[in-house]
Amino acid sequence: MGSGHTHRLYRPGRSLVHALPPHCKLVAAFCFVLVVVCTPREAVWAFAGYAVLLAAVAAVARIPPGFLLSRLLIEIPFAAFALLMPFVVPGERTIVLGLSLSVPGLWGAWNILVKGTLGVATSVILASTTELRALLLGLQRLKLPPLLVQIASFMIRYGDVIADEMRRMSIARRSRGFEARGVRHWGVLGKSAGALFIRSYERGERVHLAMVSRGYTGVMPVIDEVRASRTQWAYAAALPLAALTVCLMGWTL
């Protein structure tokens, strides 16, 4: 796992959230999302409390609201699916703005939208305060299967290589006067996709042979061990514990 590889979501900073070890943040994010999922959908106020907790974490991490909200747009396709539920789910009907909507469908749409949005926001905050290399080291520290961690590492690192190859192929097509304008050009795009696959496969073989020649045995070495103190674990546990309190109140009230 080499260094120097950053991603667009990461925002360098010196906040308390940035300073936490990656495995602490991974555990905190997972537990927070788990608590959100376990919250009854009827406890509407509880989800507002979760949003306030995430806003507080974003403020501590010095993440601008615009940056966070723009990254939440990735869930629009899932939101579109949820918005169809009040129209197609059978059950008791109610009138909203002159439309006959399903009551179970409305609750289902609300459940998907609010929990999905909170989950995506948690992921964005995690990615904004943790470098990719640190995330991979955190996964190793949590004893996830090494093969899965290696696959994720290679996918992240060579995703940019493949994207750059696609860009060069696109420039070559345009320099020859090609513009995809309809179905009749799908054949050219299909051949380009096939050529990209072959190039990527060949490059992957060359990279693997280079790694084997340098002593690779199927396990990536851990460059540095990141250990967390009790204080850091306490800081990381503050978010899921506060969310758990809200969840228990949601079930009892």
Protein Blocks (a to p, Z undefined) as FASTA:
>chain_A
ZZhiacfklccdfbfklmpcfklmmmmmmmmmmmmmmpcfklmmlmmmmmmmmmmmmmmn
opafklmmmmmmmmmmmmmmmmmmmmmmgcddddeehiacdfklmmmmmmmmmmmmmmmm
mmmmmmmmocfklmmmmmmmnopafklmmmmmmmmmmmmmmmmmmmmmmmmmmmnopacf
bfklmmmmmmmmmmmmmmmmmmmmmmmmmmmmnopahiacdfbacdddfklmmmmmmmmm
mmmmmmmmmmmZZ
